[in-house]
């Protein structure tokens, strides 16, 4: 992407210019692109153009009134995808946690323009060991006005097993003078909209036929491994799954981030290499026919 693209990108988004193959990354519920910076830089070193947009409403602190709906988040993702398509011929889409549901929906709705998926700790429903059991009752709520009366706080270890990294993240928020609630709190309205998004994605998983790589911790404190297993069973395309043994939910930040980034890049290279070869063969055949 050009310098102008960097200027036009929403403040807080992460843009790394590269070649004609792109990677679109989606942050978590209440999160931001910083969560994906390490993986994004790894893709960029492989020559990919990487775009991790800050999605209003999905990102923490961007919808204080709680008026946005999951469809608003998705429309912002479609715009980011359109922007990346102006620069790239092949695009892989990845997502962290709730961002994986956004990535899956984009792949379902735009099968010809999303060529592969990389899902980090995908969350269909937050049911990890650190999630309070009372959240299960929240599924019974059918009205958003009522959902907004609730507020959910995470408890330690906040998705990060490595204590040093966890403390660094907490301190970075303090240094930016951002309320710690942005990091560890989720409004009921936000959770309500996420569950509606997940429901939409879950009922049509078989329509997602792109090759997919999943990275999920065995001891995920936020999203049980059963989330990834369900996707492995129900997605319509080939699925490669890496189960991590020394990370919690934020796999792109935690102890095994190097392994995650390395295998994600290997997957992307294999998928895109096959696509490039097919495109080259198609051009040769077309040229011979003419």
C-alpha positions in Angstrom: 0.0 0.0 0.0 1.1 3.5 -0.6 1.8 6.2 1.9 -1.6 7.7 1.2 -3.3 4.4 2.1 -1.5 4.5 5.4 -2.8 8.0 6.0 -6.3 7.1 5.0 -6.5 4.0 7.1 -8.5 4.4 10.3 -6.3 5.6 13.2 -5.2 2.6 15.2 -5.2 0.2 12.2 -2.0 -1.6 11.3 -0.9 -1.5 7.7 2.3 -3.1 6.4 2.9 -2.6 2.6 4.1 -5.6 0.6 3.4 -7.6 -2.5 0.3 -8.7 -4.4 -0.6 -11.3 -1.9 -2.4 -9.9 1.2 -3.3 -11.0 4.7 -6.3 -9.4 6.4 -6.3 -9.8 10.1 -9.3 -9.2 12.5 -8.7 -8.4 16.2 -10.7 -9.8 19.1 -13.9 -8.6 20.8 -13.0 -5.4 22.7 -9.4 -5.7 21.4 -7.3 -3.9 18.9 -4.7 -4.6 16.2 -1.8 -4.6 18.7 -2.8 -8.1 19.6 -1.8 -9.2 16.1 1.3 -7.1 15.5 3.8 -9.9 16.0 2.0 -12.2 13.6 1.4 -9.3 11.2 5.2 -8.6 11.1 6.0 -12.2 10.5 3.7 -12.3 7.5 5.2 -9.0 6.3 8.7 -10.5 6.4 7.5 -13.1 4.0 6.5 -10.3 1.5 2.8 -10.2 2.2 0.8 -7.0 2.3 -0.8 -7.0 5.8 -3.8 -5.0 6.9 -5.3 -5.2 10.4 -8.1 -2.7 10.6 -9.4 -1.2 13.8 -13.1 -2.1 13.5 -15.4 0.4 15.2 -17.7 -1.3 17.7 -15.7 -4.5 17.8 -12.7 -2.7 19.3 -12.6 -1.6 22.9 -13.6 2.0 23.6 -15.0 2.7 20.1 -18.6 2.3 21.0 -19.1 3.7 24.5 -22.9 4.0 24.0 -23.2 0.4 22.8 -25.3 1.3 19.8 -23.4 -0.7 17.1 -24.5 -4.1 15.9 -22.4 -7.0 14.7 -23.6 -6.1 11.2 -21.9 -2.8 11.5 -18.6 -4.5 12.5 -19.0 -6.8 9.5 -19.6 -3.9 7.1 -16.4 -2.3 8.3 -14.5 -5.5 7.6 -16.0 -5.7 4.1 -14.7 -2.2 3.4 -11.2 -3.2 4.7 -11.4 -6.2 2.4 -12.4 -4.1 -0.6 -9.5 -1.8 0.1 -7.0 -4.6 0.3 -8.4 -6.1 -2.9 -7.3 -2.9 -4.7 -3.7 -3.9 -4.0 -3.8 -7.7 -3.9 -4.8 -10.5 -6.2 -4.8 -13.2 -3.5 -6.0 -12.6 0.1 -5.9 -14.7 3.2 -8.1 -13.7 6.2 -7.3 -14.4 9.8 -8.9 -13.6 13.1 -8.2 -13.8 16.8 -10.9 -15.1 19.1 -14.1 -13.4 18.1 -12.3 -12.0 15.1 -12.3 -15.6 13.8 -16.1 -15.5 13.5 -15.8 -12.3 11.5 -13.2 -14.0 9.2 -15.4 -17.0 8.7 -18.4 -14.9 7.7 -16.3 -13.0 5.2 -15.1 -16.3 3.7 -18.6 -17.6 3.5 -20.0 -14.4 1.9 -17.1 -13.8 -0.5 -15.8 -17.3 -1.4 -14.1 -16.1 -4.6 -12.2 -13.3 -2.9 -11.0 -15.0 0.3 -8.5 -17.7 -0.5 -7.6 -19.1 2.9 -8.2 -18.8 6.6 -6.0 -18.6 9.6 -7.9 -18.7 12.9 -6.2 -18.0 16.3 -8.1 -19.4 19.4 -11.4 -19.2 17.5 -14.4 -18.6 19.8 -17.9 -19.7 19.0 -18.9 -19.3 22.6 -16.6 -18.1 25.5 -16.5 -21.2 27.7 -12.9 -21.4 29.0 -12.0 -22.3 32.6 -11.7 -18.6 33.6 -15.2 -17.7 32.3 -17.8 -17.4 35.0 -20.5 -20.1 34.7 -23.2 -17.4 34.9 -22.3 -16.4 31.3 -24.2 -19.5 30.2 -27.4 -17.9 31.5 -26.7 -14.8 29.4 -27.6 -16.9 26.3 -31.3 -16.8 27.5 -31.4 -13.0 27.0 -33.3 -12.0 23.8 -33.4 -8.2 24.1 -30.3 -6.0 23.8 -31.6 -3.3 26.2 -31.7 -5.9 28.9 -28.3 -7.3 27.9 -26.8 -3.8 28.3 -27.6 -3.9 32.0 -24.9 -6.5 32.4 -21.1 -6.1 32.5 -18.5 -8.8 32.4 -15.1 -8.6 33.8 -12.3 -11.1 33.0 -10.2 -12.5 35.8 -6.5 -13.5 35.8 -4.7 -14.6 33.8 -6.6 -12.5 31.3 -5.7 -14.9 28.4 -1.9 -14.6 28.8 0.0 -17.4 30.5 3.4 -15.7 30.5 3.4 -13.4 33.5 6.0 -11.0 32.1 4.0 -10.5 28.9 0.8 -10.1 30.9 2.4 -7.4 33.1 3.8 -5.6 30.0 0.3 -5.5 28.4 -1.2 -4.1 31.6 1.5 -1.5 32.0 1.2 -0.4 28.3 -2.4 0.5 29.0 -1.5 2.4 32.0 1.2 4.3 30.1 -1.3 5.2 27.4 -3.7 6.5 30.2 -6.4 4.2 28.9 -8.8 2.7 31.5 -7.9 -0.8 32.4 -11.5 -1.6 31.9 -10.9 -1.3 28.1 -8.7 -4.3 28.4 -10.5 -6.5 30.9 -14.2 -5.5 30.7 -16.9 -6.3 28.2 -20.3 -4.7 28.2 -23.4 -6.9 28.0 -24.4 -5.2 24.7 -21.1 -6.1 23.1 -21.3 -9.7 24.3 -24.9 -9.9 23.1 -24.0 -8.8 19.6 -21.1 -11.2 19.5 -23.3 -14.1 20.3 -25.6 -13.1 17.5 -22.7 -13.0 15.1 -21.5 -16.4 16.3 -25.0 -17.8 15.8 -25.1 -16.6 12.2 -21.7 -18.1 11.4 -22.3 -21.4 13.3 -25.4 -22.4 11.4 -23.7 -22.3 8.0 -20.1 -23.5 8.7 -20.3 -26.1 6.0 -20.4 -23.4 3.3 -16.9 -22.2 4.2 -14.7 -24.3 1.9 -11.4 -22.4 1.9 -8.4 -24.2 3.3 -8.1 -23.3 7.0 -5.4 -23.4 9.7 -6.5 -23.3 13.4 -4.2 -22.6 16.4 -5.8 -23.2 19.7 -4.5 -23.8 23.3 -5.3 -27.0 25.1 -5.8 -25.1 28.3 -7.5 -22.0 26.9 -8.8 -19.9 29.8 -11.4 -18.0 27.6 -12.4 -20.4 24.8 -12.4 -24.1 25.4 -10.7 -26.4 22.8 -14.1 -27.7 21.9 -14.6 -24.5 19.9 -11.8 -25.4 17.5 -12.8 -29.1 17.4 -16.3 -28.1 16.3 -14.9 -26.0 13.5 -12.6 -28.8 12.4 -15.5 -31.1 12.1 -18.0 -28.8 10.5 -16.0 -26.6 8.1 -16.5 -27.5 4.5 -12.8 -27.3 3.4 -9.5 -28.9 4.6 -8.5 -27.9 8.1 -5.1 -28.1 9.8 -5.1 -27.7 13.5 -2.3 -27.0 15.9 -3.0 -27.6 19.6 -0.7 -25.5 21.8 0.5 -26.8 25.1 2.1 -23.7 26.7 -0.3 -20.8 25.9 -3.6 -19.4 27.0 -6.1 -17.6 24.9 -4.0 -14.8 23.4 -1.9 -17.1 21.3 -0.5 -14.2 19.2 1.0 -12.7 22.3 1.8 -15.6 24.6 4.7 -17.9 25.1 4.2 -19.8 21.8 3.7 -16.8 19.5 6.9 -17.7 17.6 5.5 -21.2 16.8 2.1 -19.8 15.9 3.6 -17.2 13.5 6.0 -19.7 11.9 3.3 -22.2 11.2 0.8 -19.6 10.1 3.4 -18.3 7.5 4.1 -21.9 6.4 0.4 -22.5 5.8 0.0 -19.2 4.0 3.0 -20.0 1.7 1.7 -23.4 0.8 -1.8 -22.1 0.0 -0.7 -19.1 -2.0 2.0 -21.1 -3.9 -0.7 -23.5 -5.1 -2.9 -20.6 -6.1 -0.1 -18.9 -8.0 0.8 -22.1 -9.8 -2.9 -22.6 -10.9 -3.2 -19.1 -12.1 0.0 -19.5 -14.2 -1.2 -22.7 -15.7 -4.6 -21.1 -16.5 -2.8 -18.2 -18.3 -0.7 -20.7 -20.3 -3.8 -22.7 -21.3 -5.7 -19.6 -22.2 -2.7 -18.3 -24.3 -2.4 -21.6 -26.1 -6.1 -21.6 -26.9 -5.9 -18.2 -28.5 
